[in-house]
Amino acid sequence: MLGRYVGKWFYDKGIPFDAVNSPYFPPMVSAIQRVGLGVKPSTAYELSGPILDEEVEEVKKWIEEYKQS
């Protein structure tokens, strides 16, 4: 049943099927499994605001570390 729900989400949003080959897909699924029942999905605001901001900061940090190396 899980596969069907994941599939419906992919089909509804037109997500390319090879997105499951992303190195970020398995850790996402594992994180959801660890949280367990009652997990709340991120909101559009969280994804476009605070979560995006955290990712931008992580990339900036990585770039700075790369420049120093």
N, CA, C and O atoms as a CHARMM CRD file, in Angstrom:
* protein
*
  276
    1    1 MET  N      0.82800  -1.19700   0.00000 PROA 1      0.00000
    2    1 MET  CA     0.00000   0.00000   0.00000 PROA 1      0.00000
    3    1 MET  C      0.87300   1.26200   0.00000 PROA 1      0.00000
    4    1 MET  O      0.53200   2.26100  -0.63200 PROA 1      0.00000
    5    2 LEU  N      1.98900   1.20200   0.70900 PROA 2      0.00000
    6    2 LEU  CA     2.88500   2.35500   0.75200 PROA 2      0.00000
    7    2 LEU  C      3.31900   2.74900  -0.65600 PROA 2      0.00000
    8    2 LEU  O      3.32800   3.93000  -1.00300 PROA 2      0.00000
    9    3 GLY  N      3.67800   1.75300  -1.46400 PROA 3      0.00000
   10    3 GLY  CA     4.08700   2.03100  -2.83800 PROA 3      0.00000
   11    3 GLY  C      3.00500   2.74200  -3.63200 PROA 3      0.00000
   12    3 GLY  O      3.30000   3.62100  -4.44200 PROA 3      0.00000
   13    4 ARG  N      1.77300   2.37000  -3.40600 PROA 4      0.00000
   14    4 ARG  CA     0.67100   3.01000  -4.11800 PROA 4      0.00000
   15    4 ARG  C      0.54100   4.47500  -3.72700 PROA 4      0.00000
   16    4 ARG  O      0.31300   5.32700  -4.58600 PROA 4      0.00000
   17    5 TYR  N      0.68500   4.78100  -2.42100 PROA 5      0.00000
   18    5 TYR  CA     0.58400   6.17200  -1.98500 PROA 5      0.00000
   19    5 TYR  C      1.75500   6.99800  -2.50800 PROA 5      0.00000
   20    5 TYR  O      1.57800   8.14000  -2.93300 PROA 5      0.00000
   21    6 VAL  N      2.93100   6.42300  -2.47600 PROA 6      0.00000
   22    6 VAL  CA     4.08900   7.12800  -3.03100 PROA 6      0.00000
   23    6 VAL  C      3.87400   7.34700  -4.52300 PROA 6      0.00000
   24    6 VAL  O      4.13900   8.43100  -5.04400 PROA 6      0.00000
   25    7 GLY  N      3.39800   6.32600  -5.19900 PROA 7      0.00000
   26    7 GLY  CA     3.11900   6.43400  -6.63100 PROA 7      0.00000
   27    7 GLY  C      2.10600   7.52800  -6.92900 PROA 7      0.00000
   28    7 GLY  O      2.30400   8.32600  -7.84500 PROA 7      0.00000
   29    8 LYS  N      1.03000   7.57200  -6.16900 PROA 8      0.00000
   30    8 LYS  CA     0.00600   8.60300  -6.38900 PROA 8      0.00000
   31    8 LYS  C      0.60200  10.00300  -6.25900 PROA 8      0.00000
   32    8 LYS  O      0.27800  10.90200  -7.03400 PROA 8      0.00000
   33    9 TRP  N      1.47900  10.17200  -5.26900 PROA 9      0.00000
   34    9 TRP  CA     2.12200  11.48100  -5.08300 PROA 9      0.00000
   35    9 TRP  C      2.99500  11.81700  -6.28800 PROA 9      0.00000
   36    9 TRP  O      2.95500  12.94200  -6.78700 PROA 9      0.00000
   37   10 PHE  N      3.78700  10.84800  -6.76100 PROA 10     0.00000
   38   10 PHE  CA     4.62100  11.06000  -7.94800 PROA 10     0.00000
   39   10 PHE  C      3.75000  11.40900  -9.15600 PROA 10     0.00000
   40   10 PHE  O      4.04400  12.36300  -9.87600 PROA 10     0.00000
   41   11 TYR  N      2.68300  10.64600  -9.38000 PROA 11     0.00000
   42   11 TYR  CA     1.82100  10.87100 -10.54300 PROA 11     0.00000
   43   11 TYR  C      1.12800  12.22300 -10.46600 PROA 11     0.00000
   44   11 TYR  O      1.07200  12.95200 -11.45700 PROA 11     0.00000
   45   12 ASP  N      0.60200  12.56000  -9.30100 PROA 12     0.00000
   46   12 ASP  CA    -0.14100  13.80300  -9.11900 PROA 12     0.00000
   47   12 ASP  C      0.72600  15.02600  -9.36600 PROA 12     0.00000
   48   12 ASP  O      0.27000  16.00200  -9.96000 PROA 12     0.00000
   49   13 LYS  N      1.95600  14.98000  -8.92000 PROA 13     0.00000
   50   13 LYS  CA     2.84800  16.14200  -9.03000 PROA 13     0.00000
   51   13 LYS  C      3.79200  16.07700 -10.22300 PROA 13     0.00000
   52   13 LYS  O      4.62300  16.96700 -10.40800 PROA 13     0.00000
   53   14 GLY  N      3.66800  15.03300 -11.03000 PROA 14     0.00000
   54   14 GLY  CA     4.50600  14.92000 -12.22600 PROA 14     0.00000
   55   14 GLY  C      5.99000  14.77400 -11.89600 PROA 14     0.00000
   56   14 GLY  O      6.84700  15.25600 -12.63600 PROA 14     0.00000
   57   15 ILE  N      6.28300  14.11500 -10.79400 PROA 15     0.00000
   58   15 ILE  CA     7.67200  13.91700 -10.38800 PROA 15     0.00000
   59   15 ILE  C      8.26300  12.81500 -11.26000 PROA 15     0.00000
   60   15 ILE  O      7.66600  11.74600 -11.38700 PROA 15     0.00000
   61   16 PRO  N      9.42100  13.05600 -11.85900 PROA 16     0.00000
   62   16 PRO  CA    10.03500  12.00200 -12.68400 PROA 16     0.00000
   63   16 PRO  C     10.31600  10.75000 -11.84400 PROA 16     0.00000
   64   16 PRO  O     10.75100  10.84600 -10.69600 PROA 16     0.00000
   65   17 PHE  N     10.06700   9.60400 -12.41800 PROA 17     0.00000
   66   17 PHE  CA    10.23100   8.35100 -11.69000 PROA 17     0.00000
   67   17 PHE  C     11.66200   8.13600 -11.22000 PROA 17     0.00000
   68   17 PHE  O     11.88800   7.50300 -10.18900 PROA 17     0.00000
   69   18 ASP  N     12.63600   8.66200 -11.97500 PROA 18     0.00000
   70   18 ASP  CA    14.02300   8.44900 -11.56100 PROA 18     0.00000
   71   18 ASP  C     14.40400   9.29700 -10.34900 PROA 18     0.00000
   72   18 ASP  O     15.54500   9.24100  -9.89000 PROA 18     0.00000
   73   19 ALA  N     13.46100  10.08000  -9.82900 PROA 19     0.00000
   74   19 ALA  CA    13.71500  10.82000  -8.58700 PROA 19     0.00000
   75   19 ALA  C     14.01200   9.86400  -7.44000 PROA 19     0.00000
   76   19 ALA  O     14.68000  10.24000  -6.47700 PROA 19     0.00000
   77   20 VAL  N     13.51700   8.62400  -7.53600 PROA 20     0.00000
   78   20 VAL  CA    13.81800   7.64700  -6.48500 PROA 20     0.00000
   79   20 VAL  C     15.28900   7.26200  -6.48800 PROA 20     0.00000
   80   20 VAL  O     15.77500   6.68800  -5.51400 PROA 20     0.00000
   81   21 ASN  N     16.01100   7.56900  -7.57400 PROA 21     0.00000
   82   21 ASN  CA    17.44600   7.28300  -7.63800 PROA 21     0.00000
   83   21 ASN  C     18.28800   8.38900  -7.01200 PROA 21     0.00000
   84   21 ASN  O     19.51200   8.27500  -6.94200 PROA 21     0.00000
   85   22 SER  N     17.64300   9.45100  -6.55900 PROA 22     0.00000
   86   22 SER  CA    18.34700  10.53800  -5.89600 PROA 22     0.00000
   87   22 SER  C     18.99300  10.00600  -4.61800 PROA 22     0.00000
   88   22 SER  O     18.39600   9.18600  -3.92100 PROA 22     0.00000
   89   23 PRO  N     20.20000  10.46000  -4.30600 PROA 23     0.00000
   90   23 PRO  CA    20.82400  10.01500  -3.05100 PROA 23     0.00000
   91   23 PRO  C     20.07800  10.53100  -1.82100 PROA 23     0.00000
   92   23 PRO  O     20.33800  10.07500  -0.70700 PROA 23     0.00000
   93   24 TYR  N     19.15900  11.47200  -2.00900 PROA 24     0.00000
   94   24 TYR  CA    18.40100  12.02300  -0.88700 PROA 24     0.00000
   95   24 TYR  C     17.10200  11.27000  -0.61400 PROA 24     0.00000
   96   24 TYR  O     16.48600  11.46500   0.43400 PROA 24     0.00000
   97   25 PHE  N     16.67700  10.41100  -1.54300 PROA 25     0.00000
   98   25 PHE  CA    15.41200   9.69500  -1.36900 PROA 25     0.00000
   99   25 PHE  C     15.46300   8.64900  -0.24900 PROA 25     0.00000
  100   25 PHE  O     14.60800   8.67100   0.63600 PROA 25     0.00000
  101   26 PRO  N     16.45000   7.72500  -0.26200 PROA 26     0.00000
  102   26 PRO  CA    16.47800   6.72400   0.82400 PROA 26     0.00000
  103   26 PRO  C     16.60700   7.32600   2.22500 PROA 26     0.00000
  104   26 PRO  O     15.93000   6.85300   3.13800 PROA 26     0.00000
  105   27 PRO  N     17.45600   8.36300   2.44100 PROA 27     0.00000
  106   27 PRO  CA    17.50100   8.93300   3.78600 PROA 27     0.00000
  107   27 PRO  C     16.17500   9.58000   4.20100 PROA 27     0.00000
  108   27 PRO  O     15.82300   9.57400   5.38100 PROA 27     0.00000
  109   28 MET  N     15.44400  10.13500   3.23800 PROA 28     0.00000
  110   28 MET  CA    14.14900  10.71800   3.54500 PROA 28     0.00000
  111   28 MET  C     13.18900   9.63100   4.03400 PROA 28     0.00000
  112   28 MET  O     12.50100   9.80300   5.04000 PROA 28     0.00000
  113   29 VAL  N     13.15400   8.51500   3.31000 PROA 29     0.00000
  114   29 VAL  CA    12.27200   7.41200   3.69400 PROA 29     0.00000
  115   29 VAL  C     12.68000   6.87900   5.06600 PROA 29     0.00000
  116   29 VAL  O     11.81900   6.59600   5.90000 PROA 29     0.00000
  117   30 SER  N     13.97500   6.74100   5.30600 PROA 30     0.00000
  118   30 SER  CA    14.45700   6.25100   6.60600 PROA 30     0.00000
  119   30 SER  C     14.07000   7.20100   7.73700 PROA 30     0.00000
  120   30 SER  O     13.67400   6.75500   8.81400 PROA 30     0.00000
  121   31 ALA  N     14.18100   8.50300   7.49800 PROA 31     0.00000
  122   31 ALA  CA    13.81500   9.47800   8.52600 PROA 31     0.00000
  123   31 ALA  C     12.32800   9.38700   8.85400 PROA 31     0.00000
  124   31 ALA  O     11.94100   9.47800  10.01900 PROA 31     0.00000
  125   32 ILE  N     11.50000   9.20800   7.83600 PROA 32     0.00000
  126   32 ILE  CA    10.06200   9.06100   8.05500 PROA 32     0.00000
  127   32 ILE  C      9.78600   7.79500   8.87200 PROA 32     0.00000
  128   32 ILE  O      8.94900   7.80600   9.77500 PROA 32     0.00000
  129   33 GLN  N     10.48600   6.71700   8.55500 PROA 33     0.00000
  130   33 GLN  CA    10.29400   5.47200   9.29700 PROA 33     0.00000
  131   33 GLN  C     10.67700   5.63900  10.76900 PROA 33     0.00000
  132   33 GLN  O      9.98400   5.13900  11.65400 PROA 33     0.00000
  133   34 ARG  N     11.77600   6.33900  11.02500 PROA 34     0.00000
  134   34 ARG  CA    12.23800   6.52600  12.40500 PROA 34     0.00000
  135   34 ARG  C     11.24900   7.34300  13.22500 PROA 34     0.00000
  136   34 ARG  O     11.04300   7.06600  14.40700 PROA 34     0.00000
  137   35 VAL  N     10.63800   8.34800  12.60400 PROA 35     0.00000
  138   35 VAL  CA     9.67800   9.17900  13.33500 PROA 35     0.00000
  139   35 VAL  C      8.45100   8.35400  13.69400 PROA 35     0.00000
  140   35 VAL  O      7.91700   8.47600  14.79700 PROA 35     0.00000
  141   36 GLY  N      8.00900   7.52800  12.77900 PROA 36     0.00000
  142   36 GLY  CA     6.90100   6.62600  13.06800 PROA 36     0.00000
  143   36 GLY  C      5.53400   7.27100  12.92500 PROA 36     0.00000
  144   36 GLY  O      5.35600   8.28300  12.24800 PROA 36     0.00000
  145   37 LEU  N      4.57500   6.64000  13.59500 PROA 37     0.00000
  146   37 LEU  CA     3.18500   7.08700  13.49900 PROA 37     0.00000
  147   37 LEU  C      3.03000   8.50900  14.01800 PROA 37     0.00000
  148   37 LEU  O      3.69600   8.92400  14.96600 PROA 37     0.00000
  149   38 GLY  N      2.14500   9.23100  13.38000 PROA 38     0.00000
  150   38 GLY  CA     1.84500  10.58900  13.82600 PROA 38     0.00000
  151   38 GLY  C      2.75900  11.65100  13.24400 PROA 38     0.00000
  152   38 GLY  O      2.63200  12.82700  13.58700 PROA 38     0.00000
  153   39 VAL  N      3.67800  11.26000  12.37000 PROA 39     0.00000
  154   39 VAL  CA     4.56000  12.24800  11.76000 PROA 39     0.00000
  155   39 VAL  C      3.72200  13.24000  10.95000 PROA 39     0.00000
  156   39 VAL  O      2.81100  12.84400  10.22300 PROA 39     0.00000
  157   40 LYS  N      4.03100  14.50800  11.08000 PROA 40     0.00000
  158   40 LYS  CA     3.32200  15.55000  10.33500 PROA 40     0.00000
  159   40 LYS  C      4.18300  15.95300   9.13800 PROA 40     0.00000
  160   40 LYS  O      5.36800  16.23700   9.30900 PROA 40     0.00000
  161   41 PRO  N      3.62200  15.98400   7.94500 PROA 41     0.00000
  162   41 PRO  CA     4.39900  16.41400   6.78700 PROA 41     0.00000
  163   41 PRO  C      4.73800  17.89900   6.88100 PROA 41     0.00000
  164   41 PRO  O      4.00600  18.68000   7.49000 PROA 41     0.00000
  165   42 SER  N      5.84000  18.26800   6.27800 PROA 42     0.00000
  166   42 SER  CA     6.22800  19.68000   6.23900 PROA 42     0.00000
  167   42 SER  C      5.19800  20.46100   5.44500 PROA 42     0.00000
  168   42 SER  O      4.60400  19.94700   4.49700 PROA 42     0.00000
  169   43 THR  N      4.99500  21.70400   5.84300 PROA 43     0.00000
  170   43 THR  CA     4.06500  22.56900   5.11700 PROA 43     0.00000
  171   43 THR  C      4.80200  23.24800   3.96600 PROA 43     0.00000
  172   43 THR  O      6.03200  23.24400   3.92100 PROA 43     0.00000
  173   44 ALA  N      4.04700  23.82700   3.04200 PROA 44     0.00000
  174   44 ALA  CA     4.65500  24.58000   1.94100 PROA 44     0.00000
  175   44 ALA  C      5.46800  25.74300   2.50300 PROA 44     0.00000
  176   44 ALA  O      6.54400  26.05500   1.99100 PROA 44     0.00000
  177   45 TYR  N      4.95700  26.38200   3.55200 PROA 45     0.00000
  178   45 TYR  CA     5.69700  27.48600   4.17400 PROA 45     0.00000
  179   45 TYR  C      7.03900  27.00100   4.72400 PROA 45     0.00000
  180   45 TYR  O      8.06800  27.63700   4.50000 PROA 45     0.00000
  181   46 GLU  N      7.02900  25.87900   5.44000 PROA 46     0.00000
  182   46 GLU  CA     8.27500  25.35700   6.01400 PROA 46     0.00000
  183   46 GLU  C      9.28400  25.00600   4.92700 PROA 46     0.00000
  184   46 GLU  O     10.47300  25.29500   5.05700 PROA 46     0.00000
  185   47 LEU  N      8.80000  24.38100   3.85400 PROA 47     0.00000
  186   47 LEU  CA     9.69900  23.99700   2.76200 PROA 47     0.00000
  187   47 LEU  C     10.27300  25.20300   2.03300 PROA 47     0.00000
  188   47 LEU  O     11.43200  25.18400   1.61700 PROA 47     0.00000
  189   48 SER  N      9.46700  26.25500   1.87600 PROA 48     0.00000
  190   48 SER  CA     9.93100  27.42300   1.12700 PROA 48     0.00000
  191   48 SER  C     10.57200  28.47800   2.02000 PROA 48     0.00000
  192   48 SER  O     11.12600  29.46100   1.52800 PROA 48     0.00000
  193   49 GLY  N     10.49600  28.27300   3.33300 PROA 49     0.00000
  194   49 GLY  CA    11.04400  29.25400   4.27300 PROA 49     0.00000
  195   49 GLY  C     12.16600  28.67200   5.10100 PROA 49     0.00000
  196   49 GLY  O     13.30000  28.58500   4.63100 PROA 49     0.00000
  197   50 PRO  N     11.87000  28.26800   6.33700 PROA 50     0.00000
  198   50 PRO  CA    12.91700  27.83300   7.25800 PROA 50     0.00000
  199   50 PRO  C     13.75100  26.64900   6.77900 PROA 50     0.00000
  200   50 PRO  O     14.96900  26.64800   6.95500 PROA 50     0.00000
  201   51 ILE  N     13.12700  25.65300   6.18300 PROA 51     0.00000
  202   51 ILE  CA    13.88200  24.48500   5.72100 PROA 51     0.00000
  203   51 ILE  C     14.79800  24.87700   4.56800 PROA 51     0.00000
  204   51 ILE  O     15.95600  24.46100   4.52500 PROA 51     0.00000
  205   52 LEU  N     14.28500  25.67300   3.63600 PROA 52     0.00000
  206   52 LEU  CA    15.10600  26.15200   2.52300 PROA 52     0.00000
  207   52 LEU  C     16.26600  26.99900   3.04000 PROA 52     0.00000
  208   52 LEU  O     17.39400  26.87600   2.56200 PROA 52     0.00000
  209   53 ASP  N     15.98500  27.85300   4.01300 PROA 53     0.00000
  210   53 ASP  CA    17.04300  28.68700   4.58800 PROA 53     0.00000
  211   53 ASP  C     18.16300  27.83500   5.18800 PROA 53     0.00000
  212   53 ASP  O     19.34200  28.14700   5.01600 PROA 53     0.00000
  213   54 GLU  N     17.79700  26.76500   5.88800 PROA 54     0.00000
  214   54 GLU  CA    18.80100  25.86400   6.46400 PROA 54     0.00000
  215   54 GLU  C     19.65000  25.21400   5.37500 PROA 54     0.00000
  216   54 GLU  O     20.86500  25.08400   5.52200 PROA 54     0.00000
  217   55 GLU  N     19.00700  24.80800   4.28300 PROA 55     0.00000
  218   55 GLU  CA    19.75100  24.18400   3.18800 PROA 55     0.00000
  219   55 GLU  C     20.70100  25.17500   2.52300 PROA 55     0.00000
  220   55 GLU  O     21.83000  24.82700   2.17700 PROA 55     0.00000
  221   56 VAL  N     20.23500  26.41100   2.34700 PROA 56     0.00000
  222   56 VAL  CA    21.08700  27.44800   1.74800 PROA 56     0.00000
  223   56 VAL  C     22.31200  27.67000   2.62400 PROA 56     0.00000
  224   56 VAL  O     23.42600  27.78100   2.11200 PROA 56     0.00000
  225   57 GLU  N     22.11900  27.73400   3.93200 PROA 57     0.00000
  226   57 GLU  CA    23.24600  27.92700   4.84900 PROA 57     0.00000
  227   57 GLU  C     24.21500  26.75400   4.78300 PROA 57     0.00000
  228   57 GLU  O     25.42900  26.94800   4.83500 PROA 57     0.00000
  229   58 GLU  N     23.68600  25.54300   4.66800 PROA 58     0.00000
  230   58 GLU  CA    24.54500  24.36600   4.55300 PROA 58     0.00000
  231   58 GLU  C     25.39600  24.42200   3.28800 PROA 58     0.00000
  232   58 GLU  O     26.58200  24.09600   3.31500 PROA 58     0.00000
  233   59 VAL  N     24.78400  24.83600   2.18300 PROA 59     0.00000
  234   59 VAL  CA    25.52400  24.93600   0.92200 PROA 59     0.00000
  235   59 VAL  C     26.58400  26.03800   1.01200 PROA 59     0.00000
  236   59 VAL  O     27.70400  25.86300   0.53400 PROA 59     0.00000
  237   60 LYS  N     26.23100  27.16300   1.62000 PROA 60     0.00000
  238   60 LYS  CA    27.20300  28.24700   1.79100 PROA 60     0.00000
  239   60 LYS  C     28.39300  27.76800   2.61000 PROA 60     0.00000
  240   60 LYS  O     29.54100  28.07400   2.28500 PROA 60     0.00000
  241   61 LYS  N     28.12000  27.02400   3.66100 PROA 61     0.00000
  242   61 LYS  CA    29.18300  26.48500   4.51300 PROA 61     0.00000
  243   61 LYS  C     30.07400  25.54200   3.70400 PROA 61     0.00000
  244   61 LYS  O     31.30000  25.61300   3.79000 PROA 61     0.00000
  245   62 TRP  N     29.45300  24.66300   2.91900 PROA 62     0.00000
  246   62 TRP  CA    30.20700  23.72700   2.09200 PROA 62     0.00000
  247   62 TRP  C     31.08400  24.47500   1.09900 PROA 62     0.00000
  248   62 TRP  O     32.24300  24.11100   0.90000 PROA 62     0.00000
  249   63 ILE  N     30.54100  25.52100   0.47100 PROA 63     0.00000
  250   63 ILE  CA    31.30600  26.32900  -0.49300 PROA 63     0.00000
  251   63 ILE  C     32.49900  26.96500   0.19200 PROA 63     0.00000
  252   63 ILE  O     33.60300  26.95900  -0.35300 PROA 63     0.00000
  253   64 GLU  N     32.29200  27.51400   1.37800 PROA 64     0.00000
  254   64 GLU  CA    33.38700  28.16200   2.11400 PROA 64     0.00000
  255   64 GLU  C     34.47300  27.14900   2.47500 PROA 64     0.00000
  256   64 GLU  O     35.66100  27.44500   2.35300 PROA 64     0.00000
  257   65 GLU  N     34.07900  25.97800   2.91100 PROA 65     0.00000
  258   65 GLU  CA    35.04700  24.92200   3.23700 PROA 65     0.00000
  259   65 GLU  C     35.80400  24.49300   1.98400 PROA 65     0.00000
  260   65 GLU  O     37.00600  24.23400   2.04000 PROA 65     0.00000
  261   66 TYR  N     35.10400  24.41900   0.85500 PROA 66     0.00000
  262   66 TYR  CA    35.73200  24.02800  -0.41400 PROA 66     0.00000
  263   66 TYR  C     36.76600  25.08500  -0.82400 PROA 66     0.00000
  264   66 TYR  O     37.87800  24.75300  -1.23500 PROA 66     0.00000
  265   67 LYS  N     36.38700  26.34400  -0.70600 PROA 67     0.00000
  266   67 LYS  CA    37.31600  27.42500  -1.06600 PROA 67     0.00000
  267   67 LYS  C     38.57500  27.36500  -0.21400 PROA 67     0.00000
  268   67 LYS  O     39.67400  27.60800  -0.71300 PROA 67     0.00000
  269   68 GLN  N     38.42500  27.04400   1.07200 PROA 68     0.00000
  270   68 GLN  CA    39.57900  26.99800   1.97000 PROA 68     0.00000
  271   68 GLN  C     40.47900  25.80400   1.68900 PROA 68     0.00000
  272   68 GLN  O     41.67200  25.83500   1.99100 PROA 68     0.00000
  273   69 SER  N     39.91100  24.75500   1.11300 PROA 69     0.00000
  274   69 SER  CA    40.74000  23.58800   0.80400 PROA 69     0.00000
  275   69 SER  C     41.44300  23.79200  -0.51200 PROA 69     0.00000
  276   69 SER  O     42.19200  22.92100  -0.95300 PROA 69     0.00000
